[in-house]
Amino acid sequence: MKKEFRQHIEEIVTLNDDDFERIASYFAARRYNKGDFLFRQGDRVYYMYFVVSGLLKLVYNDESGKEHILSFAMEDWWETDYWAYYNRSTASMSLQCLEDSDILCITLSDYQALCADHPKMVSFFLQKATSGHIASQQRILSLLRASAQERYEALLRRYPSLFQRVSKSLIAAYLGVSRETLSRFLPNFGENAKL
């Protein structure tokens, strides 16, 4: 786990061995099984999560019980309910494992101490937050101005491996379309796509 985590950080900032060991000490390593929830709507959110291996989904369930997928988090992604995490509040979303997953977790107080003790990590997290914000804005714009087929094709181009790892139902929920609508795009879905 440490090797992958260090490579991830060093895509943005350089570290020596001592720096990395001190940084890694702020994180707890956890293993979750497929189907496990890291937190559910209404739970307190104590951690921000880094996915070393595996796949997660961040979902919102509305009053009727319909599931809306906000994001998938795969290797090298950070995820949590950021509002609840930063405000030490309860989750408005749920985070669930779609595969067995190895995760690194950090509490808000440890995150703040890490940034205070290691200024390089402030730069690292700023770049990650900026990238995440840009991705969120692009997703919102896509939902507002792109057709379902255009959203599907963009997702397929950007994350082709995702289509081998999740079901059609989950892809449909992420795109905001019915499974039947998604089925119309299946010639582009790939032979090995998970049904």
C-alpha positions in Angstrom: 0.0 0.0 0.0 2.8 2.4 0.9 4.5 2.1 -2.5 1.3 3.1 -4.4 0.5 5.9 -2.0 4.0 7.4 -2.3 3.8 7.2 -6.1 0.5 9.0 -6.0 1.9 11.8 -3.8 5.1 12.1 -5.9 3.1 12.8 -9.0 2.7 16.3 -7.5 5.5 16.8 -4.9 8.9 15.2 -4.3 9.5 13.4 -1.0 12.5 11.8 0.7 12.1 8.6 2.7 11.8 10.4 6.0 9.2 12.8 4.7 7.1 10.0 3.3 7.3 7.9 6.5 6.1 10.9 8.6 3.3 11.6 6.1 2.2 8.0 6.0 2.0 7.9 9.8 -1.1 10.2 9.7 -3.1 7.6 7.8 -4.7 4.4 8.9 -4.9 1.4 6.5 -8.2 -0.5 6.3 -9.4 -3.4 4.2 -13.1 -3.4 3.2 -15.1 -6.2 1.5 -17.4 -5.8 -1.5 -20.7 -4.4 -0.2 -19.3 -2.8 2.9 -20.3 0.8 3.7 -17.6 3.2 4.8 -20.4 5.4 5.9 -24.2 5.7 5.3 -26.5 8.7 5.0 -27.1 10.0 8.5 -23.7 8.6 9.9 -21.0 10.9 11.2 -18.2 11.2 8.7 -14.8 10.9 10.4 -12.5 10.2 7.5 -11.3 11.2 4.1 -10.4 8.1 2.1 -7.7 7.3 -0.4 -8.4 4.3 -2.6 -5.2 2.2 -2.9 -7.1 -0.6 -4.7 -10.7 -1.4 -5.3 -13.8 0.6 -6.4 -16.3 2.6 -4.4 -19.5 4.5 -5.2 -20.7 7.7 -3.6 -24.5 7.7 -3.6 -27.5 9.8 -2.6 -30.8 8.0 -1.9 -33.7 10.3 -2.3 -37.0 10.2 -0.4 -38.5 7.7 -2.8 -35.5 5.4 -2.3 -34.0 6.0 -5.8 -30.2 5.8 -5.8 -28.3 8.6 -7.5 -24.6 7.9 -8.1 -22.5 11.1 -7.6 -19.2 9.4 -8.3 -17.2 6.2 -8.6 -13.8 6.2 -6.8 -11.2 3.8 -8.1 -7.4 3.5 -7.5 -5.6 6.8 -6.8 -8.9 8.7 -6.0 -9.9 10.5 -2.8 -13.4 10.4 -1.6 -15.7 11.3 1.3 -18.8 13.4 2.0 -16.7 16.5 2.1 -19.4 18.7 3.7 -19.9 16.3 6.5 -16.1 15.6 6.9 -15.1 19.3 7.1 -18.1 20.3 9.3 -17.9 17.2 11.5 -21.5 16.6 10.6 -23.7 13.7 9.4 -23.5 12.4 5.9 -26.0 13.3 3.2 -24.6 10.5 1.1 -23.3 7.0 1.4 -20.0 5.5 0.4 -20.0 1.8 -0.5 -17.4 -0.7 -1.8 -18.2 -2.2 -5.2 -15.1 -4.4 -4.9 -12.9 -5.6 -2.1 -10.9 -2.4 -1.4 -7.7 -1.3 0.4 -8.1 2.2 1.7 -6.1 4.7 3.6 -8.1 6.9 6.0 -7.3 10.3 7.6 -9.3 12.2 10.2 -9.8 15.9 9.9 -7.6 16.7 12.9 -4.8 14.5 11.4 -5.3 16.1 8.0 -4.9 19.6 9.6 -1.8 18.5 11.5 -0.3 16.9 8.4 -0.8 20.1 6.4 0.7 22.2 9.3 3.7 19.9 9.7 4.4 19.3 6.0 3.8 22.3 3.8 4.4 20.2 0.7 1.1 18.4 1.4 -0.8 21.7 1.4 0.3 22.1 -2.3 -0.6 18.4 -2.9 -4.1 18.7 -1.5 -4.7 22.0 -3.2 -4.0 20.5 -6.5 -6.2 17.4 -5.8 -9.0 19.7 -4.6 -8.8 21.9 -7.6 -8.8 18.8 -9.9 -11.8 17.5 -8.1 -13.7 20.8 -8.3 -13.0 21.0 -12.0 -14.3 17.5 -12.5 -17.5 18.3 -10.5 -18.2 21.4 -12.6 -17.6 19.4 -15.8 -20.0 16.7 -14.6 -22.7 19.3 -13.8 -22.3 21.0 -17.2 -22.5 17.6 -18.9 -25.8 16.8 -17.1 -27.1 20.2 -18.2 -26.1 20.3 -21.8 -25.1 16.9 -23.1 -27.5 14.2 -24.3 -27.6 10.8 -22.5 -25.6 9.3 -25.4 -23.0 12.0 -25.3 -22.6 11.5 -21.5 -22.3 7.8 -22.0 -19.6 8.2 -24.8 -17.6 10.7 -22.7 -17.6 8.3 -19.7 -16.6 5.4 -22.0 -13.7 7.5 -23.4 -12.5 8.8 -20.1 -12.8 5.6 -18.0 -13.0 2.6 -20.2 -12.0 0.2 -17.4 -15.1 1.2 -15.4 -17.3 -0.5 -17.9 -15.6 -3.8 -17.1 -16.0 -3.3 -13.4 -19.6 -2.2 -12.8 -23.0 -3.2 -13.9 -25.2 -1.5 -16.5 -27.6 -0.5 -13.8 -24.8 1.4 -12.0 -23.6 3.1 -15.2 -27.2 4.1 -15.9 -27.7 5.5 -12.4 -24.4 7.5 -12.7 -25.5 8.9 -16.1 -29.0 9.7 -14.8 -30.8 7.5 -17.4 -32.8 4.3 -17.2 -31.2 1.0 -17.9 -33.4 0.7 -21.0 -32.0 4.0 -22.3 -28.5 2.8 -21.6 -29.2 -0.5 -23.5 -29.7 1.6 -26.7 -26.0 2.5 -26.5 -24.8 -1.0 -25.9 -23.2 -1.5 -29.3 -20.6 0.9 -27.9 -20.5 -0.8 -24.5 -17.9 -3.4 -25.4 -18.0 -7.2 -25.5 -16.6 -7.7 -22.1 -18.8 -5.2 -20.3 -20.3 -6.3 -17.1 -24.1 -6.9 -17.4 
